[in-house]
Amino acid sequence: MALSGLQIYKLLPQTNCKECGYPTCLAFAMKLAAKQADLAACPYVTEAAKLQLEAASAPPIRLVTVGGDGARLEAGNETVMFRHEKTFYHRPGLFIHMRDADGAEAIKAAVAVADGYIVDYVGIKLGVDGFAVEAASGDGVTFAAAVAATRAASQKPLILVAPDPAVMAQGVEAASGARPLLCAADESNWQKMVEIAKAANAPLAVRADTLEKLAALVEEIKKAGVEDLVLDPSVQGYADSLTSLTQIRRLAIKKNFRALGYPVVTFPRRTANGEVDETVLAAEHIAKYAGFIVLESFDPATLYPLLVLRQNLYTDPQKPIQVQPGLYEINAPDGHAPLMVTTNFSITYFAVNNEVEGSGWPAWLLVADAEGMSVLTAWAAGKFDAERIAKAVRSTDAESKVNHRRIILPGQVAVLSGELEESLPGWEIMVGPKEAVDIPGYLKVMWGEKVG
């Protein structure tokens, strides 16, 4: 039973020492009750109190880890229903489905292609998280060979899908050294699946067709000694997915219902009508609220938008995506190339970079530390001013890179030109366009005249 903030407060030392990072013990207790703080942050809580507070301080959704050999994926440990309340922490893994009946060599080739797929999104490398190998043949030897082939082509996390415990055991043996997710235990096989999961120290997916049956089966499996569980509610289509996954999340977070306090695995293609339908359903599962998502096949055209959607949803809204401040080269610039300045907000940086790179102009791009804010936002917050720009020029030794003393300021902050002239004596401050799309034309007219 979850404890209220006041109940937790009565079990704390009540010294208001602030060593936990909060101003009072009451404030800390309220954060514990909201699942937004860790009990370990209090150095003075007694052992007796710890026993009573474990249930109140434990995350409402258990953290489950799969992987091995240096590659791992974590799901769970979420504390909110909506991203704007705080943030989402562990992004759902996107797994590519492999059938053992396709043969070991075909599987190895397909896995190698998907494993090598890496795209750059505003400086962040995105790609497939792992592979789900299904015992479609029903044969243990064939399944083991498929798992071994997958492992030979990729060290990314695995999901092993086999309803027959004897077949699953052979697949687990072939995955020795990894920690795969075993999918799935149901009412007919859970006792033997528990034995396999315990022997392999692997997380176990639990499958049922209603949430009531799912919760009851989870309790049975927990009593049998397996704690790392993943839920497979066997969702069917858009409405059922939205309803079931939202209910699971709400019961875990709002009601502290431990029997459903686990990550969820989904298979969008089970009920999807074609690849487009699967992609849309997978997007729904990313937003609401899957931890592992198995896609039927690898297709960059459908995978990329899912990766971008996931990245956007699982970025802390209070911490904008940033690039490293510094001096960047575009199109192999020399000493005659223009020097432009912007902030380290990723979208701003890549907007400018892409326009200049696409135009073919060689240029130097000075990225000032504005704490990840866009140009206007940073200027309004006092994070992008003449002093910071001048400091960036000096710290990057930009003077030694160009044989001129001209710097192009974003047009949106033209008001800084006078102050920047004072902060950079001997430099000419040029005011560039307000929009990145106009930079190529600006350089052609303004910089072309300067060097012409």
N, C-alpha and C positions, 0 to 999 in steps of 0.2 A: 504494500500500500504506500503510495507516495505521501511524503510529509510536506506540510505547509512551511512557508518561510519562517513563521514564528515557532513552529515545532522544532525546526532545525536550529534556530537561534538558541533555544534552550539547551541544546546539546553542545554548543560551541563554548569556548573558554570565556567569551564576553570580555576580553581585555582591550579590544579596539586597538590592537598593536599595529595594524596596517601592513603587516608583513605579507599578507595574502594579496596585496595590491588594491584592496578596497578600504574606504575610509572608516567603516565600522563593521563589527561582527554581524550586525543586522543586515547591512547591505550585502555582505558576503553570503549570508543565509538566503536572502532573496534570490541571488544569482544561482545558488545551489538548487533551490526549489524550481527555478526556471530552466535547469539543465544547461546553464551558461557559465559555470565555473567548475573547477576540479577540487575535490576535498583535499587532495594532497597539497594544495596551496597553503593550508593552515598548518603551521609547524607545531601547534600546541594542543590540538584536539586529542582527547584520550582514546585509548584502544577500545574501551567500552562504548564510547560515543561513535567511534568509527564503524563498529558492527551495526549500529542502528541507522547510521547515515549512508551506508553503502547503497541501499536501494534508491535513496533520494538523490545521491550524487552521480550514480552511474548514468551514462548516456542512454536516452530512451531507445535508441536503435544501436544494436551491437555492431562493433567494428569487425569486419571479416576480411581476412587477407588471403589472396591466392597468388601463386607465383613460384619462383625458385630461380637459382643460378643468377641472382642479381636483378631479375625482372620481377616486379610485383605490382599488384593492384589491390587497393583498399576500397571497400564500400561500406557504407553505414556511418554511424557516429554523428548523424545529423540531429540538429536540435530545433529546427524551425519548420513551419509549414511553407512559408513564403520567403523568397530570397531577400526581399527588402527588409524583413524583420531583423536579420543579422547577415547571414550568408550561407550558402551551401558549401560544404567542405570537400566531399569525396565524389568526384564526377563519376557517372556510370561508365563501366567498361563496355566498349563495342567489340564484340567477338564475331568472327566469321565462321560459319557452319561448314563442317567437312563430314562427308559420309564415308565410312570405312569401305563400303561396297564399291567405291570408285577406284580402289587400288592404291597401294602405297606410293608408287612412282607418280601417279597423277596428283595425289594429295601433296606430296613433297613439292612438286612444281607449283601447284596453286598456292600453297602456303608461302613459298619463297617470294612469289610476286606480291602477295598482300603484305607480307612482313616488310618488304622493301619500300612500301608506299609511305613517303614522308612529304608533308606539305608545310610550307611556311605561311603562317597567319600572323600578321603584325609582329614578326620576330619570334613567334612561338612555333615549335615543331609539333605537328599533329600527325597521328597515324592510328593504325589498328592497335587495339590493346591486347588481343589474344585470339585463341581459336577454340571452337567447340567441336569436339570430335564425337560423332554419333555412331553407335553400334547398329547401323541400319541392317547389316547382314545377320545379326543375331549370333554370330560366331566369335568366340573369344580370341582365337588365334588371329583372325582377320582384324578384329578390333585392336588388338595389341600391336599389330603391324602398322595400322593407321596411326596410332598414338606415337609409335616410335618414329614414323616418317615425319609427323608434324614436329616432333621434338628435334629431329635432325635438321629441319629447315628453319626453325625459329625457337628462341628461348623465351618467348612471351608466355603469359599465363594460359592455362588450359581449363576448359570445362569438359568433363567426360560425361556423355549422355548414354546411359544403358540401363534399361529397366530390370535386366536379369543380373542378380548379384554375382553369379559365377562369371559372367562376361565382364562385369565391372571390375572384378578382382584382377583379371588379366590385364585390363587397360591400366589400372592403377600400378601394377607391377611394371608395365612398360614405361610409365611416367615417373619411375624412381628418381628421386632427387628434386622433383617438383612438388608443389602443393596444389593439386587441381581441385576445382569445385566438382563434387560428385552429384550428378543429377539423374534420377531423383529418387528419394524415398517416398513411398506411398503406403496406403493401408495394407497392401498385399506383401510388401517386401522389406518394410522398414527395419525389422530386427536384424536381418542379415546385412543390410546396408549400413546400419549403425556399427556392426562389427568391423566392416571394411574401413569405414571412416575413422574409427578409433585406432585401428592398426596403422593406418597411413597418416594419422594426425592431419586429416584433410577436412575442410568444411563440407557440409552435406546439405543439398537442396531438399526441401520438403514440399511435396505436391498434394494438393487436394482441390476438389471442385467447388467448395464453399469455404468461406472464412471460418465458420464454426468448426468444420472438420479439420481445417488447417491448424487452427489454434489447439485443438485437442491432440492432434498428432505431434505437434511441436512439444507439448508438455510431456507426452510419452517418451519422445526421443531424448529430451533433456534429462528425464529421470534415468534413462539408460546410459547417460554419461557423455553425450555429445552436446557441446555448448555453441560451437561455431556453425550456425545454421543460416540458410538462405531460403526465402519463401518463394514458391512457385504456385501462385493462385490460379493458374490455368485460365488466364483472362481471355475473353473472346471479343475481339473488335474494339471499336472506339469507345462506346458507351460503357461497356463492362470494364474496360481498362481504366477509364477515368474514375468510375465509381469504386471499383475494388481497390485500386492502388491508393486512392485518396483516403478511403476508409482505413486501410492498413496504416498509413502514415498518421492520420488523425488519432486513431486509437493508441498508437505507440507514443506520440508526442503529447497529445492533450490529455489522454486518460492514463498514461503510463501502463498500458496493457502489455506486459512483458511477453506474453505468448506470441504477439505479432511484432515485437520490437527487433526486427531483423531486416537486412537488405532484401530486395526482391529481384528475381531473375525473370525475364520475359523473352518470348519467342514471337515477334510480330508476324512472321510468315504463317504461323499456325492458322490464322483466319484471314490473312490479307489476300486481296484479289489482285495479284500481280506485284511487280517490283515497286511501282509508284505508290500503291496503297501501303505496302510494307514500310516504305520510307516515311510516309506521313504518320503511320502508327508508331514507328520507332521514335519519331520526333515527339509525339505525345508522351511516350514512355520516358524520354529524357527529361521532359519538363515535369512529369507526374508519374511516379517517383521511383523509377527503376534503378537498381544498382548494377545489374549486369544485363546487357541486351544482345541477343544472338541474331545476327543478320544472316539471311539465307545464302548470300553469295557476295563476293567482293566486286564492287563497281565504284570506281573513283567518282563518277558523276553523281551518284546518290550518297556516297560516304562523306564527301567533302562538306555538303551543307549540314549534315548531322554533326560532324566534328566542330564546325563553326558555331552552330547553335549551342552545343554542349559547352564550348569554351566561354561563350558569352554568358550563359546561365550560371556557370560555376566560377565566375570571376567575382571577387569580393567587390560589391558595389561601392564600398568606402575606400577601395584602393585601386585606382585606375590602372590599366595596363600601361607599363612604362618601357621605354628603351633606355639603354645606358647612355648617360650624358657623355659627350665627346665630340671629336671632329671626324666626320665621315666623308669618305671619297665616293664620288659618283662619276662614272664614265672616265676613270683615270685622269683626274685633273692635274694640271701643272701650275706653275706660278702665276700664269695669266688668267686662270679660271676664277669665276666669281665666288665670293664667300657670302653665304646666306646663313641666317640664324633663325632657329625656331625652338619650341619647347620639346620636352621629352615625353609628351603624350604620344602613345604609339600610333594612334590613328592619324594625328597631325604629322608625325614623322614620315609614315609610309605614304601619306597623300602627297607630301612634297617630294619625297624620294622617287616615287613612281612617275610623277609628272616630269621631273628633270631627267630621270633615266630614260623614259620613253622618248623624250625629245632629242636625245643624243648629245645634249650639252654636257661638257665636263664641268664639274662644280664641286666646291667644298661646302658641306652642310654642317654648321656648328649647332649642336644640340645642347641647349642650356638646361640645367637641372631646375625644373619648375614643379617638382613633386608630382609628376604625372598629369598635370593639368594642361588643357588646351590653351592656346595663345591668349584669347580674351579672358578666360576664366582665371588664368594665372596672373595676368596683368591686374585684374580687379582684386585679386586676393593678395597682391603685393609679392607674388612669387616669380614674376618675370618683369624685371625693371632694368634700368641702365647699369646699376651696380652688378647685378648678376650676369648680365651679358658681357660686361667688361671683364669680369672675373673669369668667365668661360673662355674668352679670347686669350687671356694670359695663361690660364692653367693648361690649355691645349697647345700652347705655343703656335697659335694660328699665324702670327706675324712671320714665322720662318717658312711657312708653306706658300705664301703669296708674295709676289714682288710689287704689289700695289697696297694701298691702305684704304680700301673701300669695303664696306660691309652692307649687306642688303637686309633691311628690317622688315618684318611682316607688315603689310599695309594696315592691318587692323589696329596696330599699336604705333601708328605714325607719330603720336603725341610724345613718344619717348625719344625722338630723334635729337632734340635739343639737349636733353640730359645726357644722352649717349655721347654726343660730341664732347661734352665736358669730361666724361669718364674715360674717353679714348682720345686723348689729344693727338692731333695729327691725322686722324682718320676722317674720311668722308662718309657720312651716313646717308645711304640711299634708301628710299621708301619703296618697297616692293608692292605687288598686288595683294588684295585682300583674300583672294581665293587661290588655292593651289593650282587649279586648272588653268589659270592665266599666267603662270610662271614662264612657260616656254615662250609665249608671245612677248612677255616683258623682257626676257633676256635677249631675244632677237632684236628688239628695238633699242633698249636702253644699254645693254652690255655690248651689243654689236657696235653701237656708236662710240662707246668708250674706247674700244680697242681698235676701231677702224681707222 
